Amino acid sequence: MALILRYVNKSGMVIERFLGIVHVNDTSSQSLKKAIYSLLLDHSLCTSKIRGQGYDGASNMQGEINGLKSLILQDTSSAYSIHCFAHQLQVTLVGLSKKNSDVNTFFYALTNILNTIGASFKRRDSLRQHQEDKLEELLKFGEVHTGQGLNQERGLQRPGDTRWGSHFKTLNNFLILFSSIVNVLKDMKRDCPYHLDRFAAENLLSKIHEFEFVFMLHLMFKVLLLTNELNKVLQKKDQDIVNAMGLLDLSKKRLQMMREDEWDSMMDEVSLFCGKHGISIPKMNEDYSNGKSKRKRSNISYLHHFRVEVFYAVIDLALQELNNRFDVVTSDLLLGMASLSPVDSFANFHKDRIMKLAEYYPSEFGDKELRELNFQLDDFIVYAQKCDSKFLNLKGIKDLAKVMIETKLDQTWSLVYLLVKLTLIIPVATASVERAFSSMKYIKNDLRNRMDEDLLNGCLVCYIERSIFKNVSNDAIIDRFQNMKTRRGQLQVNNVFC
Protein backbone atom coordinates (compact mmCIF):
# COMPACT_ATOMS: atom_id res chain seq x y z
CA MET A 1 0.00 0.00 0.00
CA ALA A 2 1.35 3.43 -0.95
CA LEU A 3 0.54 6.54 1.06
CA ILE A 4 0.60 10.10 -0.31
CA LEU A 5 0.26 13.13 1.97
CA ARG A 6 -1.60 16.18 0.61
CA TYR A 7 -1.36 19.53 2.34
CA VAL A 8 -1.17 23.29 1.76
CA ASN A 9 2.23 24.82 2.51
CA LYS A 10 3.04 28.24 3.92
CA SER A 11 3.01 29.76 0.42
CA GLY A 12 -0.56 28.64 -0.21
CA MET A 13 0.48 25.92 -2.67
CA VAL A 14 -1.03 22.43 -2.72
CA ILE A 15 1.74 19.90 -2.09
CA GLU A 16 1.63 16.12 -2.38
CA ARG A 17 4.46 14.10 -0.86
CA PHE A 18 5.15 10.38 -1.00
CA LEU A 19 5.44 9.06 2.57
CA GLY A 20 6.24 5.47 1.71
CA ILE A 21 4.91 2.03 1.02
CA VAL A 22 3.67 -0.37 3.67
CA HIS A 23 3.46 -4.14 3.43
CA VAL A 24 0.19 -5.53 4.78
CA ASN A 25 -0.48 -9.19 5.48
CA ASP A 26 -4.06 -8.87 4.28
CA THR A 27 -6.13 -6.18 2.60
CA SER A 28 -8.92 -6.00 5.15
CA SER A 29 -9.99 -2.49 6.11
CA GLN A 30 -8.80 -2.97 9.71
CA SER A 31 -5.31 -3.97 8.58
CA LEU A 32 -5.09 -1.06 6.16
CA LYS A 33 -6.20 1.37 8.86
CA LYS A 34 -3.53 0.13 11.28
CA ALA A 35 -0.87 0.38 8.58
CA ILE A 36 -1.84 3.95 7.71
CA TYR A 37 -1.92 5.08 11.34
CA SER A 38 1.44 3.42 12.01
CA LEU A 39 3.11 5.17 9.07
CA LEU A 40 1.66 8.54 10.10
CA LEU A 41 2.90 8.09 13.66
CA ASP A 42 6.37 7.18 12.36
CA HIS A 43 6.45 10.65 10.81
CA SER A 44 5.06 12.30 13.98
CA LEU A 45 1.78 13.13 12.24
CA CYS A 46 -1.40 13.25 14.32
CA THR A 47 -4.22 11.13 12.94
CA SER A 48 -6.81 13.49 14.41
CA LYS A 49 -5.66 16.15 11.90
CA ILE A 50 -6.77 14.13 8.87
CA ARG A 51 -9.21 16.22 6.84
CA GLY A 52 -9.59 14.22 3.66
CA GLN A 53 -9.24 10.73 2.22
CA GLY A 54 -8.92 9.53 -1.35
CA TYR A 55 -9.07 5.93 -2.53
CA ASP A 56 -10.03 3.85 -5.52
CA GLY A 57 -13.38 2.09 -5.67
CA ALA A 58 -12.40 -1.20 -4.00
CA SER A 59 -15.04 -2.55 -1.59
CA ASN A 60 -12.61 -2.67 1.34
CA MET A 61 -12.12 1.09 0.89
CA GLN A 62 -15.62 2.29 0.07
CA GLY A 63 -17.81 0.10 2.32
CA GLU A 64 -20.32 2.24 4.20
CA ILE A 65 -20.07 0.17 7.41
CA ASN A 66 -16.66 -1.52 7.61
CA GLY A 67 -14.83 0.17 4.74
CA LEU A 68 -11.54 1.93 5.39
CA LYS A 69 -13.05 5.38 4.83
CA SER A 70 -15.82 4.63 7.36
CA LEU A 71 -13.35 3.40 10.00
CA ILE A 72 -11.27 6.57 9.72
CA LEU A 73 -14.42 8.72 9.72
CA GLN A 74 -15.39 7.13 13.03
CA ASP A 75 -12.14 8.44 14.53
CA THR A 76 -12.08 11.78 12.69
CA SER A 77 -15.49 13.03 11.65
CA SER A 78 -14.11 15.67 9.24
CA ALA A 79 -11.97 13.25 7.20
CA TYR A 80 -14.32 13.29 4.21
CA SER A 81 -13.65 10.64 1.60
CA ILE A 82 -13.64 11.26 -2.15
CA HIS A 83 -13.73 8.36 -4.55
CA CYS A 84 -10.96 9.10 -7.07
CA PHE A 85 -12.67 10.96 -9.94
CA ALA A 86 -10.34 9.57 -12.60
CA HIS A 87 -10.97 6.04 -11.34
CA GLN A 88 -14.71 6.68 -11.40
CA LEU A 89 -14.50 7.57 -15.09
CA GLN A 90 -12.95 4.18 -15.75
CA VAL A 91 -15.52 2.43 -13.53
CA THR A 92 -18.26 4.25 -15.45
CA LEU A 93 -17.07 2.61 -18.65
CA VAL A 94 -16.95 -0.80 -16.99
CA GLY A 95 -20.48 -0.29 -15.65
CA LEU A 96 -21.65 0.79 -19.10
CA SER A 97 -20.20 -2.39 -20.62
CA LYS A 98 -21.95 -4.59 -18.09
CA LYS A 99 -25.35 -2.94 -18.52
CA ASN A 100 -25.43 -2.77 -22.33
CA SER A 101 -25.10 -6.08 -24.16
CA ASP A 102 -24.05 -4.43 -27.45
CA VAL A 103 -21.17 -2.61 -25.77
CA ASN A 104 -20.17 -5.77 -23.92
CA THR A 105 -20.21 -7.81 -27.14
CA PHE A 106 -18.18 -5.17 -28.96
CA PHE A 107 -15.40 -5.06 -26.36
CA TYR A 108 -15.35 -8.86 -26.20
CA ALA A 109 -14.72 -9.03 -29.96
CA LEU A 110 -12.19 -6.21 -29.77
CA THR A 111 -10.26 -7.97 -27.00
CA ASN A 112 -10.17 -11.20 -29.03
CA ILE A 113 -8.66 -9.34 -31.98
CA LEU A 114 -6.02 -7.65 -29.82
CA ASN A 115 -5.14 -10.90 -28.05
CA THR A 116 -4.87 -12.81 -31.32
CA ILE A 117 -2.43 -10.30 -32.84
CA GLY A 118 -0.57 -9.49 -29.62
CA ALA A 119 0.03 -13.15 -28.70
CA SER A 120 2.63 -13.60 -31.45
CA PHE A 121 5.90 -11.74 -32.00
CA LYS A 122 5.61 -12.56 -35.70
CA ARG A 123 2.17 -10.94 -35.96
CA ARG A 124 3.30 -7.86 -34.06
CA ASP A 125 6.28 -7.51 -36.39
CA SER A 126 3.93 -7.93 -39.34
CA LEU A 127 1.69 -5.18 -37.95
CA ARG A 128 4.71 -2.91 -37.59
CA GLN A 129 5.82 -3.65 -41.16
CA HIS A 130 2.34 -2.91 -42.53
CA GLN A 131 2.44 0.45 -40.72
CA GLU A 132 5.78 1.31 -42.33
CA ASP A 133 4.57 0.32 -45.80
CA LYS A 134 1.38 2.35 -45.33
CA LEU A 135 3.35 5.38 -44.16
CA GLU A 136 5.70 5.20 -47.15
CA GLU A 137 2.71 5.08 -49.47
CA LEU A 138 1.06 8.09 -47.80
CA LEU A 139 4.32 10.05 -47.90
CA LYS A 140 4.73 9.22 -51.58
CA PHE A 141 1.35 10.72 -52.44
CA GLY A 142 1.77 13.66 -50.04
CA GLU A 143 -1.17 12.70 -47.83
CA VAL A 144 0.91 13.05 -44.63
CA HIS A 145 3.70 15.41 -43.65
CA THR A 146 7.05 14.77 -42.02
CA GLY A 147 8.30 16.56 -38.94
CA GLN A 148 9.47 16.15 -35.39
CA GLY A 149 6.99 14.06 -33.37
CA LEU A 150 4.83 13.20 -36.39
CA ASN A 151 3.99 9.73 -37.73
CA GLN A 152 5.18 7.89 -34.64
CA GLU A 153 4.75 4.13 -34.48
CA ARG A 154 1.60 2.95 -32.72
CA GLY A 155 0.91 -0.30 -30.92
CA LEU A 156 -2.24 -2.19 -29.99
CA GLN A 157 -2.69 -1.38 -26.33
CA ARG A 158 -5.05 -3.75 -24.60
CA PRO A 159 -7.75 -2.11 -22.49
CA GLY A 160 -7.78 -2.66 -18.73
CA ASP A 161 -10.60 -2.06 -16.27
CA THR A 162 -8.25 -0.28 -13.84
CA ARG A 163 -5.91 1.47 -16.30
CA TRP A 164 -7.08 5.06 -16.72
CA GLY A 165 -7.71 6.04 -20.32
CA SER A 166 -6.65 2.65 -21.69
CA HIS A 167 -9.95 2.04 -23.53
CA PHE A 168 -9.72 5.37 -25.34
CA LYS A 169 -6.12 4.75 -26.41
CA THR A 170 -7.07 1.27 -27.59
CA LEU A 171 -9.93 2.50 -29.78
CA ASN A 172 -7.91 5.45 -31.10
CA ASN A 173 -5.04 3.19 -32.18
CA PHE A 174 -7.48 0.62 -33.57
CA LEU A 175 -9.08 3.20 -35.85
CA ILE A 176 -5.70 4.41 -37.10
CA LEU A 177 -4.29 0.90 -37.61
CA PHE A 178 -7.48 -0.64 -39.00
CA SER A 179 -6.06 -1.45 -42.45
CA SER A 180 -2.86 -2.90 -40.92
CA ILE A 181 -4.90 -5.08 -38.56
CA VAL A 182 -6.94 -6.39 -41.49
CA ASN A 183 -3.75 -7.22 -43.40
CA VAL A 184 -2.27 -9.10 -40.43
CA LEU A 185 -5.45 -11.16 -40.06
CA LYS A 186 -5.42 -11.91 -43.81
CA ASP A 187 -1.80 -13.07 -43.58
CA MET A 188 -2.70 -15.21 -40.59
CA LYS A 189 -5.65 -16.75 -42.42
CA ARG A 190 -3.46 -17.56 -45.44
CA ASP A 191 -0.15 -18.62 -43.89
CA CYS A 192 -0.85 -19.95 -40.41
CA PRO A 193 0.05 -23.70 -40.23
CA TYR A 194 -2.67 -24.56 -37.72
CA HIS A 195 -6.26 -25.03 -38.80
CA LEU A 196 -7.77 -23.56 -35.61
CA ASP A 197 -5.69 -20.39 -35.96
CA ARG A 198 -6.75 -19.99 -39.59
CA PHE A 199 -10.37 -20.52 -38.56
CA ALA A 200 -10.03 -17.91 -35.78
CA ALA A 201 -8.50 -15.40 -38.20
CA GLU A 202 -11.34 -15.98 -40.67
CA ASN A 203 -13.97 -15.36 -37.98
CA LEU A 204 -12.23 -12.20 -36.76
CA LEU A 205 -11.94 -10.91 -40.33
CA SER A 206 -15.64 -11.50 -40.84
CA LYS A 207 -16.40 -9.70 -37.56
CA ILE A 208 -14.19 -6.71 -38.23
CA HIS A 209 -15.82 -6.15 -41.64
CA GLU A 210 -19.34 -6.03 -40.21
CA PHE A 211 -21.01 -2.64 -40.35
CA GLU A 212 -22.29 -3.13 -36.78
CA PHE A 213 -18.73 -3.56 -35.46
CA VAL A 214 -17.56 -0.38 -37.20
CA PHE A 215 -20.63 1.47 -35.93
CA MET A 216 -19.92 0.47 -32.29
CA LEU A 217 -16.22 1.27 -32.77
CA HIS A 218 -17.01 4.86 -33.76
CA LEU A 219 -19.77 5.25 -31.15
CA MET A 220 -17.63 4.15 -28.21
CA PHE A 221 -14.65 6.16 -29.47
CA LYS A 222 -16.84 9.26 -29.60
CA VAL A 223 -18.21 8.71 -26.08
CA LEU A 224 -14.73 8.17 -24.65
CA LEU A 225 -13.36 11.14 -26.59
CA LEU A 226 -15.80 13.47 -24.84
CA THR A 227 -14.52 12.39 -21.40
CA ASN A 228 -10.85 11.96 -22.30
CA GLU A 229 -9.83 15.56 -21.56
CA LEU A 230 -11.50 15.32 -18.16
CA ASN A 231 -9.65 12.07 -17.56
CA LYS A 232 -6.27 13.64 -18.37
CA VAL A 233 -6.89 16.76 -16.30
CA LEU A 234 -7.95 14.70 -13.28
CA GLN A 235 -4.58 12.98 -13.27
CA LYS A 236 -2.83 16.27 -12.47
CA LYS A 237 -1.96 16.33 -8.80
CA ASP A 238 -2.78 20.05 -8.36
CA GLN A 239 -6.40 19.76 -9.52
CA ASP A 240 -8.98 21.09 -7.03
CA ILE A 241 -12.47 19.75 -6.53
CA VAL A 242 -14.32 22.79 -7.87
CA ASN A 243 -12.52 22.70 -11.23
CA ALA A 244 -13.02 18.94 -11.38
CA MET A 245 -16.78 19.24 -10.93
CA GLY A 246 -16.89 21.98 -13.56
CA LEU A 247 -15.11 19.71 -16.04
CA LEU A 248 -17.47 16.88 -15.13
CA ASP A 249 -20.47 19.08 -15.91
CA LEU A 250 -18.83 20.01 -19.23
CA SER A 251 -18.46 16.33 -20.15
CA LYS A 252 -22.12 15.70 -19.33
CA LYS A 253 -23.21 18.63 -21.49
CA ARG A 254 -21.08 17.44 -24.41
CA LEU A 255 -22.60 13.97 -24.15
CA GLN A 256 -26.07 15.53 -24.13
CA MET A 257 -25.19 17.62 -27.19
CA MET A 258 -23.97 14.48 -28.93
CA ARG A 259 -27.27 12.78 -28.14
CA GLU A 260 -29.33 15.65 -29.52
CA ASP A 261 -27.37 16.82 -32.56
CA GLU A 262 -24.63 14.44 -33.69
CA TRP A 263 -26.40 11.29 -34.93
CA ASP A 264 -26.23 12.32 -38.59
CA SER A 265 -22.59 13.44 -38.43
CA MET A 266 -21.54 10.19 -36.76
CA MET A 267 -23.34 8.12 -39.39
CA ASP A 268 -21.52 10.11 -42.07
CA GLU A 269 -18.19 9.30 -40.40
CA VAL A 270 -19.07 5.60 -40.19
CA SER A 271 -20.15 5.50 -43.85
CA LEU A 272 -16.98 7.30 -44.95
CA PHE A 273 -14.84 4.86 -42.95
CA CYS A 274 -16.66 1.87 -44.45
CA GLY A 275 -16.21 3.22 -47.98
CA LYS A 276 -12.49 3.75 -47.37
CA HIS A 277 -11.95 0.18 -46.11
CA GLY A 278 -14.30 -1.66 -48.43
CA ILE A 279 -16.97 -2.53 -45.85
CA SER A 280 -20.47 -2.99 -47.24
CA ILE A 281 -23.10 -0.55 -45.96
CA PRO A 282 -26.60 -2.03 -45.44
CA LYS A 283 -29.48 -0.45 -47.31
CA MET A 284 -31.51 2.04 -45.31
CA ASN A 285 -34.76 1.99 -47.34
CA GLU A 286 -36.31 -1.32 -46.25
CA ASP A 287 -39.38 -1.54 -44.02
CA TYR A 288 -39.34 -2.94 -40.51
CA SER A 289 -42.01 -3.98 -38.04
CA ASN A 290 -41.75 -2.72 -34.49
CA GLY A 291 -42.11 -5.68 -32.12
CA LYS A 292 -45.47 -7.44 -32.26
CA SER A 293 -47.12 -4.50 -33.98
CA LYS A 294 -48.20 -5.15 -37.55
CA ARG A 295 -47.54 -1.55 -38.53
CA LYS A 296 -44.59 -0.88 -40.77
CA ARG A 297 -42.63 2.33 -41.09
CA SER A 298 -41.33 3.00 -44.57
CA ASN A 299 -37.93 4.43 -45.47
CA ILE A 300 -36.38 3.24 -42.17
CA SER A 301 -34.85 -0.24 -42.10
CA TYR A 302 -34.73 -2.48 -39.07
CA LEU A 303 -30.93 -2.18 -38.91
CA HIS A 304 -31.16 1.61 -39.05
CA HIS A 305 -33.75 1.60 -36.29
CA PHE A 306 -31.56 -0.73 -34.22
CA ARG A 307 -28.56 1.60 -34.54
CA VAL A 308 -30.61 4.61 -33.50
CA GLU A 309 -31.74 2.77 -30.38
CA VAL A 310 -28.19 1.67 -29.55
CA PHE A 311 -26.87 5.21 -30.10
CA TYR A 312 -29.32 6.77 -27.65
CA ALA A 313 -29.13 3.86 -25.19
CA VAL A 314 -25.32 4.04 -24.90
CA ILE A 315 -25.27 7.80 -24.36
CA ASP A 316 -28.15 7.65 -21.86
CA LEU A 317 -26.37 4.93 -19.91
CA ALA A 318 -23.12 6.92 -19.92
CA LEU A 319 -24.93 9.98 -18.53
CA GLN A 320 -26.74 7.83 -15.97
CA GLU A 321 -23.51 6.17 -14.82
CA LEU A 322 -21.79 9.55 -14.47
CA ASN A 323 -24.68 10.90 -12.40
CA ASN A 324 -24.86 7.82 -10.20
CA ARG A 325 -21.16 7.43 -9.52
CA PHE A 326 -20.27 11.08 -8.95
CA ASP A 327 -22.53 11.58 -5.95
CA VAL A 328 -19.92 10.80 -3.30
CA VAL A 329 -19.63 14.43 -2.27
CA THR A 330 -22.64 15.70 -0.39
CA SER A 331 -24.49 18.58 -2.01
CA ASP A 332 -23.74 20.94 0.87
CA LEU A 333 -20.01 20.20 0.73
CA LEU A 334 -19.84 20.63 -3.03
CA LEU A 335 -21.94 23.78 -3.18
CA GLY A 336 -19.89 25.35 -0.39
CA MET A 337 -16.65 24.67 -2.24
CA ALA A 338 -18.08 26.03 -5.48
CA SER A 339 -19.17 29.18 -3.63
CA LEU A 340 -15.54 29.85 -2.67
CA SER A 341 -14.34 29.75 -6.27
CA PRO A 342 -12.84 33.13 -7.35
CA VAL A 343 -13.60 32.57 -11.05
CA ASP A 344 -15.31 35.55 -12.75
CA SER A 345 -14.74 37.75 -9.71
CA PHE A 346 -16.42 35.35 -7.26
CA ALA A 347 -19.51 35.03 -9.41
CA ASN A 348 -20.62 31.92 -7.48
CA PHE A 349 -20.07 33.42 -4.03
CA HIS A 350 -22.88 32.36 -1.68
CA LYS A 351 -22.42 33.14 1.99
CA ASP A 352 -24.99 30.69 3.36
CA ARG A 353 -23.46 27.79 1.46
CA ILE A 354 -19.98 28.70 2.67
CA MET A 355 -21.22 28.85 6.25
CA LYS A 356 -22.82 25.44 5.75
CA LEU A 357 -19.47 24.14 4.50
CA ALA A 358 -17.73 25.41 7.65
CA GLU A 359 -20.20 23.51 9.82
CA TYR A 360 -18.85 20.26 8.40
CA TYR A 361 -15.56 20.95 10.22
CA PRO A 362 -16.57 21.25 13.91
CA SER A 363 -12.97 20.82 15.10
CA GLU A 364 -11.96 24.05 13.34
CA PHE A 365 -15.23 25.99 13.51
CA GLY A 366 -17.01 26.05 16.83
CA ASP A 367 -19.81 28.48 17.65
CA LYS A 368 -17.37 31.31 18.28
CA GLU A 369 -15.43 30.71 15.04
CA LEU A 370 -18.63 30.43 13.00
CA ARG A 371 -19.80 33.80 14.30
CA GLU A 372 -16.47 35.40 13.45
CA LEU A 373 -16.36 33.72 10.02
CA ASN A 374 -19.75 35.24 9.27
CA PHE A 375 -18.31 38.74 9.78
CA GLN A 376 -15.06 37.98 7.93
CA LEU A 377 -16.91 36.79 4.82
CA ASP A 378 -18.79 40.11 4.58
CA ASP A 379 -15.54 42.09 4.61
CA PHE A 380 -13.61 39.65 2.43
CA ILE A 381 -16.00 39.54 -0.51
CA VAL A 382 -16.27 43.34 -0.74
CA TYR A 383 -12.49 43.70 -0.60
CA ALA A 384 -11.86 40.95 -3.17
CA GLN A 385 -14.43 42.22 -5.66
CA LYS A 386 -13.93 45.98 -5.38
CA CYS A 387 -10.71 46.91 -3.58
CA ASP A 388 -7.83 44.76 -4.87
CA SER A 389 -7.18 43.97 -8.55
CA LYS A 390 -5.02 40.97 -7.58
CA PHE A 391 -8.21 39.00 -6.96
CA LEU A 392 -9.38 39.53 -10.53
CA ASN A 393 -8.90 36.85 -13.22
CA LEU A 394 -8.10 34.07 -10.76
CA LYS A 395 -8.60 30.59 -12.25
CA GLY A 396 -9.28 28.51 -9.17
CA ILE A 397 -9.18 28.13 -5.42
CA LYS A 398 -5.47 27.32 -5.45
CA ASP A 399 -4.81 30.73 -7.04
CA LEU A 400 -6.95 32.33 -4.32
CA ALA A 401 -4.81 30.72 -1.62
CA LYS A 402 -1.58 32.01 -3.20
CA VAL A 403 -2.90 35.57 -3.50
CA MET A 404 -4.08 35.62 0.11
CA ILE A 405 -0.59 34.57 1.22
CA GLU A 406 1.14 37.13 -1.03
CA THR A 407 -1.04 39.97 0.26
CA LYS A 408 -0.87 38.65 3.87
CA LEU A 409 -4.66 38.60 3.96
CA ASP A 410 -4.47 35.09 5.35
CA GLN A 411 -3.72 36.79 8.68
CA THR A 412 -6.48 39.40 8.32
CA TRP A 413 -9.16 36.85 7.41
CA SER A 414 -7.62 33.75 8.95
CA LEU A 415 -10.87 31.77 9.10
CA VAL A 416 -11.62 32.39 5.42
CA TYR A 417 -8.14 31.20 4.54
CA LEU A 418 -8.55 28.14 6.76
CA LEU A 419 -11.69 27.21 4.86
CA VAL A 420 -9.85 27.67 1.57
CA LYS A 421 -7.13 25.30 2.79
CA LEU A 422 -9.65 22.68 3.86
CA THR A 423 -11.19 22.85 0.39
CA LEU A 424 -7.81 22.35 -1.29
CA ILE A 425 -6.87 19.41 0.93
CA ILE A 426 -9.67 17.17 -0.33
CA PRO A 427 -8.20 15.19 -3.25
CA VAL A 428 -10.12 14.48 -6.45
CA ALA A 429 -7.77 11.85 -7.90
CA THR A 430 -5.19 9.31 -6.75
CA ALA A 431 -2.89 9.81 -9.71
CA SER A 432 0.11 10.39 -7.42
CA VAL A 433 -0.42 7.01 -5.78
CA GLU A 434 -0.64 5.29 -9.15
CA ARG A 435 2.63 6.92 -10.22
CA ALA A 436 4.25 5.76 -6.98
CA PHE A 437 3.37 2.16 -7.79
CA SER A 438 4.60 2.62 -11.36
CA SER A 439 7.95 3.85 -10.02
CA MET A 440 8.59 0.49 -8.37
CA LYS A 441 9.52 -1.08 -11.71
CA TYR A 442 12.50 1.29 -11.94
CA ILE A 443 13.69 0.49 -8.43
CA LYS A 444 12.78 -3.18 -8.00
CA ASN A 445 13.63 -4.67 -11.38
CA ASP A 446 14.89 -8.05 -12.61
CA LEU A 447 18.40 -7.29 -11.39
CA ARG A 448 17.24 -6.09 -7.96
CA ASN A 449 14.22 -8.19 -7.09
CA ARG A 450 15.20 -9.31 -3.57
CA MET A 451 15.24 -5.94 -1.83
CA ASP A 452 13.87 -5.85 1.70
CA GLU A 453 11.02 -3.50 2.52
CA ASP A 454 13.11 -0.83 4.26
CA LEU A 455 15.59 -0.53 1.39
CA LEU A 456 12.81 -0.49 -1.19
CA ASN A 457 10.92 2.17 0.74
CA GLY A 458 14.02 4.34 1.11
CA CYS A 459 14.92 4.04 -2.57
CA LEU A 460 11.36 4.87 -3.62
CA VAL A 461 11.24 7.99 -1.44
CA CYS A 462 14.54 9.24 -2.90
CA TYR A 463 13.41 8.48 -6.47
CA ILE A 464 9.87 9.89 -6.30
CA GLU A 465 10.85 12.99 -4.32
CA ARG A 466 14.12 13.51 -6.21
CA SER A 467 13.36 17.21 -6.70
CA ILE A 468 13.84 17.62 -2.93
CA PHE A 469 16.89 15.38 -2.60
CA LYS A 470 18.69 17.26 -5.36
CA ASN A 471 19.09 20.09 -2.87
CA VAL A 472 20.78 17.84 -0.29
CA SER A 473 24.58 18.14 -0.50
CA ASN A 474 26.90 15.14 -0.66
CA ASP A 475 28.64 16.35 2.48
CA ALA A 476 25.39 16.20 4.45
CA ILE A 477 24.76 12.64 3.25
CA ILE A 478 28.31 11.57 4.16
CA ASP A 479 28.10 13.13 7.62
CA ARG A 480 24.78 11.42 8.33
CA PHE A 481 26.04 7.96 7.35
CA GLN A 482 29.33 8.54 9.15
CA ASN A 483 27.51 9.37 12.38
CA MET A 484 25.13 6.43 12.22
CA LYS A 485 27.79 4.02 13.58
CA THR A 486 31.51 3.65 14.02
CA ARG A 487 33.26 2.81 10.76
CA ARG A 488 36.75 1.59 10.01
CA GLY A 489 37.26 4.22 7.35
CA GLN A 490 36.09 7.72 6.55
CA LEU A 491 33.70 8.25 3.64
CA GLN A 492 35.02 10.61 0.97
CA VAL A 493 33.17 12.90 -1.39
CA ASN A 494 34.83 11.37 -4.43
CA ASN A 495 33.35 7.99 -3.47
CA VAL A 496 29.82 9.25 -3.86
CA PHE A 497 28.29 8.45 -7.23
CA CYS A 498 25.30 10.49 -8.43
Secondary structure, DSSP 4 states (H G I P E B T S, - for coil): -EEEEEEE-TTS-EEEEEEEE---S---HHHHHHHHHHHHHHTT--GGG--EEEE-S-HHHH-TTTSHHHHHHHH-TT-EEEE-HHHHHHHHHHHHHHH-HHHHHHHHHHHHHHHHHHT-HHHHHHHHHHHHHHHHHHHHTTSS---TT-S-----PPP-TTSTTHHHHHHHHHHHTHHHHHHHHHHHHHH-SSHHHHHHHHHHHHHHT-HHHHHHHHHHHHHHHHHHHHHHHHTSTT--HHHHHHHHHHHHHHHHHHHHH-HHHHHHHHHHHHHHTTPPPPPS---EE-TT---EETT--HHHHHHHHHHHHHHHHHHHHHHHHT--S-HHHHHHHHHT--HHHHTT--HHHHHHHHHT-TTT--HHHHHHHHHHHHHHHHHHHHT-GGGTT--SHHHHHHHHHHTTHHHHTHHHHHHHHHHHHS-S--HHHHHHHHHHHHHS-TTS----HHHHHHHHHHHHTHHHHTTS-HHHHHHHHHHHS--SS---GGG---
